[in-house]
Amino acid sequence: MKLVKVKLTNFRCYKEETSLDLNDITVIIGKNDVGKSAILSALNIFFEEGKIDADDAHISGDKSNVRISCEFDNFPDELVIDSTFPTNLTDEFLLNENKRLEIIKVYNCELKTPKISGVYVKAVHPSKEKYNDLLQLKNPELKKRANELEIELTEVDLRTNTQIRRKIWSSVNDLESKLQEIHLDKETAKEIWSQLQNYLPTYAFFKSDRESTDQDSEAQDPLKSAVDEAIKEQMEELNKITEKVKTEVTRIAEKTVKKIKEMNEDLANELKPYFEVPKWSSVFKIKLTGDEEIPINKRGSGIRRLILLNFFRAKAEDKAKEKDSPGIIYAIEEPETSQHPNNQRMLMRAFEELISTYNTQVILTTHNPTFAKLADLKNLRFIEYDEQGNRKILSNDEAAYKKISKSLGVLPENNVKLFIGVEGIHDCNFLISYSNMLRSHGEDVPNLELMENNDEIIFFPMGGGNLIYWASRLEGLNRPEFYITDRDNPPPAQPKYQEFINEVNGKGDNCKAICTNKKEMENYIHPLAIRSVRPKIDITFNDFDDVPEMVAKIIHENSERPNPWTNLKKEKKGEKISNVKRWLNTEAIENMTPELLTEVDPDNEVRGWLNKIKEYCNTN
């Protein structure tokens, strides 16, 4: 499942309900103590990686009603509550007005030991009397309710609660459905929540200022999240092991009690077998230590952050492999702390690669302009106080960008020589990878990676743009713009973005837009280079084949999964295609040669783009 929104009420600095929309990657910006870390901590509590504390309640709010709400999409299509008849969240009326799954956890912080007091689904659910409580009824109660309502159940499997509920709900035209909170505490509602918990993403929270105590080494070690994720992948097998062990030890325990009863019946009556399910994350442990076995939490902050940086780089590379994995959310406070700007760029790129894999999200907080300006504008969130002193979250408008720029001190980059507009991050990787490859073979093309690091060129996806691009344009920094779009449409049809190309080229010599002669940039990668990365991909394609989709389909079919490619959801296909685009534009291009490029690009388009960039930069 994918987290798309979090809402907080009476939690720390958030007294009134405050919501934050989340993308695959979300960067939260704001002054100290404005509430950035509170959001990450709330999620840590929601996903049960942390415990609620009395101090987590708002000082003047209702301490018995501290609420953390999470809204998800990409939820499971099917839930098996009754073994012979699957159901789904839509048919059980458990989706909100946006057709999303909204889970609310309520905590009582007035208690000496604060704890959760209820779990709810906020959904558009039947409110009509005698139709509004069916999820809380047992099988005999459901049959009794149907009898009261004079509903015939002759064609219904009376053992299956799902069928009985559907029959009752379908018996009236108007269920008077309205948005309400459904308690997940009894019967089917409780069973649905139990199943949904298996689909919740793993939450890995990395704080910027933990105490360096001996007991804190695991929390500081990023590999703990790798253990948690690996356990979740094997949970089905671990549950089987747990059940086998439980069955065997319970049998022995019951037999022991039976033997005791023969000798002391009163004592036997006091005894009852109780099996404690193991917490697997505490069973498996791994640490990174140096020669002197100094744990990570005892190292300097710069070293800890460097290890964290490379953990994410390793995870990005690992998750890029074609393998389904449970969802995971990485939440990191100020990941750029104690890192050189070049390392910050590498870290942001690692995050971008991570989110190109299926069901992976990243939530960051930052005060650093160098780091924030690397993010796509649509992923920025700004937290401030409103006139009443409540927190207000801004995003996706000019007012938000102005406040972010002012807060971080993002100013126009005077050394920028060229803005390069492409359709997405993978196209940036394409140009940088080809620049590196050709330079390594002695060709005189610009070093785009170095130029980007020095802020001489600014890449920006045309669907968004990063903060430095926006700030520079806002301040009227007059610099050339060079756009490369995909053609998409084969001749004789016009290129997909022909109108945009004409508009840009009408602005003068400092603005230039072109399109590829092939479908898209991936069509300029030779099949031999692709096979060098994935030997099983024996592929040929023409200029207007969808190469990423072709490759993603082959990989999926070679994985021997039972679900055919045609049956996959559009979103799942998109994730797989994006994953393929990432390594096509990095790993596959690394195996290109100038000769292979000439073979696949006889008109020298790619070299022409690089030379045009060089020409603009030399002029400026």
N, C-alpha and C positions, 0 to 999 in steps of 0.2 A: 504493500500500500504506500501511497505517496502523500506526505503531509503538505497541505496547501494553505492551511490557516491555523493560527493559534490565538485563543482568546483568554485573557486573564481578568479576574474580578476579585477584589479584596486581597490580591497577592502582592506583598511588598509595597512598591510605590504605585501600584495600579489598583485604585479603589473602584472606580467605575469601569465597566467592561470596556476593554481596549483590545483591538484585534490587529494582527500582523499577517499580511499575505506573504506566502513563501513561494519562491521559485526553486528550480533545481539548485541554484546557488544564490544565496541572499547575504548581502553585506549590510550590517546595521551600524549606523553612525550617529553620534550624539555626544554631548558633554559628559564628563564624569558624573556618576550617580544619577543619570537621567533615566536609567532602567534597561540598559542594553543587556547586562549580565543577568538581570532578573528573568528575562525571557528564556535564556538558555538554561538557567537553573530550574525554572518552572517545567520545561520540557524534560529535564533530567528526572524530576519528581514524577511527572506523568508516566514516563516510560519505566518507572520503578528502578532507576539506576541510583537514585538518591532518595532520602527520606524528608518528609515535611517536618518543619520545625516551628515552634511557637512564634519565633521572630519572623516567619514567612508571611504572617497575616498583616494586613494593612493596619497601622496603628489606630486609625479611627474608623475602620470598616467593621463589617460583621465577621468576627473571628471564627464563628461557627459555620460560616458559609464561604470558605475560600475555594474558588472555582478555577480549574484549568481545563480548557476545552480545546480539542484538536479535531480538525476537519480533514478528511482523507478522500482522495479519489484513487482509481486503480485498485479498488477493493475486489475481493474474490467474486467471481460470477456465480458461484454455487457453494452452498453450505449443506452438509449432510447432518441434519438433526435427527430425522427418522431414517434408519438405515436403508429402507427401500424406496424412499421418496425425497429427493433433494429439494432444497428451497433456495431462496435468494433474498437479498435485502429489499429489493423492490416489492416483491410479492408479500413480504412481511411488514410493509409500510414502515421501514426503518431508515429512510433517507430524508434529508432536510429539503428545504425549498430549492436548493441548488443541485439536487440529485447527488449529494455527497453524504458520506458517512461522518456524522459529528458525534464524537464521544466526549462526554463531560465527566470529569472526576471532581467530586466535592469533598473537602477536607474540613475537619473540625479542629481548629487550633486553640480552642478554649480548654481542651482537655490537658491534663498534666502531661500526658504523652500524646501529642497530636497524631491523628490517624485519618485514614480515608473513611468517609461516612456514607458514600454512595457513588455508584457508577450509572450513568444515564446515556441514552441516545436521544439526541434532539432531532425529531422527525415529524413529517407531515403524516400523522397517524389518525385512525378513526377515533372520534370522540363521542359517537352515538352510544347511548347507554346500552349495555349488554353486548356491544361490539368492540368496546374500547379496552378490554382487559384480557383478551383471548390469549395473549402471549404468557400470561401469568397463571393460566389454568392447567391443571393436570388432565390426563386423558378422560377419567370418569366425569370430571367437571365440565369438560368440553362437550361430551355427549349429553350431559344433563342440560347444558345451555342450549344445544341444538333442539332438544325436546321441548324446552320452554318456549322457544321461538317457532316451534312447529315446522322445523326444517327436516326434510326427509334425507336420511343418510344411507339409503339402500345401495347406492353405487359408490360408496366411500369405504376405503379400508379403515375400519373402526380402530385399528391399532395405530394408525398413523395420524398424529396430531396435526401435521401440516395439512393433510387433505381435509380434515374436519374444519380447521380454521378457514381455509379457502372457501369451503362450501358455505359456511356461515356468512363470511364477508360478501360473497357473491349473491347472497339472497336478497340484498337491498340495493336500490339504485344510488342512494346518498348515505354514505357512511359518516358524513359531517366531519371529514378529515380536516385537521388543523395542526399548526406547528406546536408541538408540546414535547415535554421530556418524559421518556419512557424508562422506568427503573429496570435495570438489568439484574434483578435480585432473585427472581423465582422462575422455575420451570424452563420453558423454551427460551425466554429472554436471557436467562442465566447461561443456558447451553450455547446460545448464539455468541454471547460475550466470551465464553470459554474458547470457542473456536476462533473468533476474531483475534484473540491475543496471539495466536500462532502466526498471524499474518502481519502483526505490527512490526515496523522496522526496528532494527537495533539502533540504539542511541549511544553515541560515543562522544563524551563531553570532555574537552581539554581546557582547563582553567589557566589563566595567565599567572596567578599568584598563590598557588597552593603552598601550605607550609611544608617544609622539607623534613618530615618526621620519618622515623623508621617504618611506621605503619602505613605511610602514604606512598610507598614505592610503587605499588601496583597501580594506584590511581594516576601517578605521574607517567607511568610507562605506557606509551601508545599501543604497545603490542597486546595489552589487555583487551582492546576492542577487536583485535584480530582473533583472539581466543573466543570472545563472545560470538563473533560472526561465524567462525568455524563450527562452534557448538550448534548454532542455530541451523546451519546447513545439514548437520547430522542428527537433528533432533528426532526425526522419525525413528532412526535406528536406536538412539539412546532411550527413547520411550519404550521400545520393544524390550531392550535390556532391563530397564527399570521394572516393567511389568513382569518379566520372567523372574527377576530377583524377588519382587514383591510377592508373587504367587508362592514361590518356594519358601521364603522365610516366614510368610504368614501361615502357611501350612504347618511348618515346624512349631511356630509359636502357639497355634491353636491346639496342636497335639500335646504340647507341653502343658498348656492350661488344663486340657482334659485329664492328663496324668495327675496334675496337682489336685484336681477335683476328687480323685479317688482317695486322696489322703487328707485333704483339707478343703471342704466345699466352700466355706466362708471366704477363704483366701482366693480360691479360684474365681468366685463371683466378683471379686474386686479387680481382677485382671482382664485386660482386653488388648489384643494386639493392635499396635499403631505403627504404621510404616511411614517413615519420613522420607519424602522424595528428595533425592540429593540436589544440591545447587551446583550444577556442573561447572559453572564459571569459577567456583572456589576449588574445584578438583584439579583443573588443568592450569598450570602457571608457566610463564616463560619470562626471562629477564635478559636484558642486554647489560653486560658488565665489561669493564676493562680488565687489563692484566691483573690489577690489584683488587678486582671484584668490587669496585665502587659502583653502587646502583645509580640509575639515572637521576633520581631525585637529589643526590648528593653532588651532582656535577653543576658547573656554572650555568646560568640561564641561557647564555649563547649556545652552549653545547647541547642543552636540553632541547632548545628550539631547532637546532640543526638536525638533531635526531628526529624530531617531530616532522620537519620538512621532508626528510628522506623517507620517513615512514609513509607519508602521503604519496610521494613519488613512486615508492614500491607498490603501494596499493593501487595506484592508477594503472601501472603497468600490469599488475596481476589481474585486476578486474576487467582489463581490456580483452582478456582471453574469452573466448566464446564459451561461457558457462553460466547457467542460471544460478543466482545466489539470492538470499533473502535481502530485503531492503535494508539500507543502513543510512543513518544521518550522522554526519560528522559536524559537531558544533565546537568551534574553536574561538576562544577569546584572544584577540590581538596576535594572530599567528606570525605577524611580521616582526614582533619584538626581538631585539638584539640581532637582527639579520641584515646583511648587506643588501642594498637595493637589487642587485642581480639575483640574490637568493629569493628575494620577495617575488620577483618576476617568475622564477622557477616554481615557486610555491603556488602562485595564482594559476600558472599553466597546468600544474598537477591537479589542482581543484577542477579546472575546466575539463581535463581528461577524465577525472573521476566521474563527473556528472554525465559524461557521454555514455557511461555504462548503465545497465538496467537498474532502476530503483535505487539510485544513489543521490543523496542530497548533501549540500554543504551550507552551514549557517556560520557566518563570521561576524565578529565585531572588530572595529578598528578606529584609531585616531590618526592613522598615518596617511597623509595625502598621496605619497608615492604608491602605496598599496591600493588605496581606494580608486585612484585614477585608472588602474588596470582593469577594473570591473566594468561590465556592461551597465549602462545607465538603468535599464529596466530592473536590475538586481539590487539597486541601492535603496535603503530605507533610512529615513532621518527621524529621530525621536526628539521632541521638544516639549516644553510646557505651554499649555494654552493660557488664556487670560484668567481662568479659574484655578490654575495651578495643577490641572490634570495633565497627564501625558497624552501627547498627540503624535501619531505616526504618519509621516508624509512619504509619498512615493510617486514616481512616474508623472511629474509635472514640473514646469519651469521653476515654480516657487521652491520646490524641494531641492532642485539642483543648485539654485542660488544659495540656499541656506547651507547645503553641504559644502559648496565651494568656499563660502565665507567661514564656516566652522573649521574646516581643515586647512584653510589658507592655500587653496589650489589656485594658482595664477597661470596666466598664459606662458607657455614654454617658448622662449624667444629663439631657442636653437632648433625648433621644428622647421624642417625644410619641405616636408611633403606629407599630406594626408592621403592615405590609401584606403579607398572604400572597396570592400569585398562583401560577398553574401553571407559569410559565416566564419567562425574561428578555424574551421578546417581549411578554408582557402588561405588564411594567413599562414597556417602550417605548410601548405603546398608551396607557397612562394619562398618561405624561409628555407624549407628543405631543399628545393631545387637550387636556391642560391648557394647553400652549403655544398651540395653535391658538385655543381659545376666549378666552384672555386677550388674544391679539393682535387679536381682534375686540371687545374691550371687555367681555366677560362676567366676572362676579365669581366666579371659581373659584380654588382654591388654586394657587400656583406650586410644583408638585411637584418640578421640577428644582432650584429654589433650596432647597426644604425638604430634599431628599435631600442636597444638597451641605453643608447645615448640620447634617446628622445629626438633623434633627427628625423625619423619617420614615425607616424602614428597610424597604426592599423585600426580600422573600426568596421564592425559589421553594419551593413546598411540598414538592418532592421533595428539597430539600437545605437551603438556608439558608446565610447567610454567617457569618463568624466573629464579627462584632460582634453579630449577632442571638443566636448561640449563647452568647457570653460574657455578654451582658446577661441572658438568661434564666437562665443558670447562677447568676449572682449574685443572683437574686431581684429584679430590677428590675421592679416592677409597672407595666406600661404596657398600654394598650388594644391589642387585636388586631382587625384587620378583614380578612376573607378574601373573595376573589372567585373562584369556581370556574366552569368551563364547565358548561353544562347537559348538552351532548352528546346526550342522549336526547330525541327529540321527544315531546310529550304524546300520549297520556295516560300514557306511561311516566314513572316518577320520574326526577329528575335523577340523574346518575351518582354524585354524591357526597352524596346526601341524608342518609345516615347520619352522615357527617362534619359536615354543616351542622347537623343536629339536636344533635350532641354539643357543638359549639362554642357554639351559641345557648343551651345549657343551663348554661353557665358563669356567666352574669350579664351585666349591662349593659356591662361593659368588653370583652366578646368578642362579635363579630358576624360571621356568615358568611352570604353570599348566593350565588346562582348567576345566570348570565345567563338571559334568557328565550329567547335564540336559542342556536344550537349552541355558538358560541364568539365571542371578541371580534372576530375578523376579519369576522364577519357584520354588524358595525356600521360597516363602511367602504363608502361608496357606490361603485357601479360606475364612475361618472363620475370619481371621484378615482383609481381604479385605471387607467382609460384615460388619464388625464393623465400618468401615469408611463410606461405602456406602451400607446401608441396602438393597437397591433395586438390588444390584449386586449379584444375586444367581448364582454363577459360580463354575464349576468344570473344572479341566484341567489336562492333563497328562504332562509328563516330557518334551515334545517337542512341546507343544502348544505355540503360541505367546501370552503370558498372557497380556502384555500391550495393544496389538491391540484388543484382545477380550474384555477387560474392556472398552477401549475407544469406541469401537463400541456399547457396551451395553449402556453406558452413553449417547452417541449421539442419539441412537434410543429412549431412555427414555425421551429425552428432547422435543419430539414431534415436531421436526423440519421437514419442508416439504421435505428437500433435503436428499435423502437416502444416507447412508454411501458409497455405491458403486459409487455414483455420485460425491463425494468430490474429489477435487484435491489432488494429491500426497502430496503437501506441507502442505495443511490443515490437512490431516490425520496425517502427521508427527508431526505437532505442537500438535495435540490432544494426540497422543501417548506419546510424550515427557512429556506433562503435567501429564499424568497418571503415567508415570515412576517416576516422581518426588515424588508424594504423596504415591505411592506404597513403595518407598524406604525410606520414612520418616514416614508419618502418619500411614500407614498400619503396618509397622514393630513395631511401638510403641505399637500396640495391640497384638503382638506376645507374646508367653510365651515359656519357655524352652521346655515344653511338646509339644506344637504345632510345634516347630522347629524340635524336634525329629521325630514327625509324618511325616512331609513333607520332612525331611532330615535324613532318618534312617542310612545313612552311615556317618553321622556327618562331612560332607564336610566343612560346614561353620565354625564349631568349629575348624576343622583342619587348615583352612586358618588363623584364628585368632591366634592359637597356634604357627603356623609357623612364623608369624610376631613377636610374643613374643620371640620365640627362637632366631631369628636373632637379635632383639634389645638387648636381654640379653647378647648375644655373643659380641656385639659391644658397 
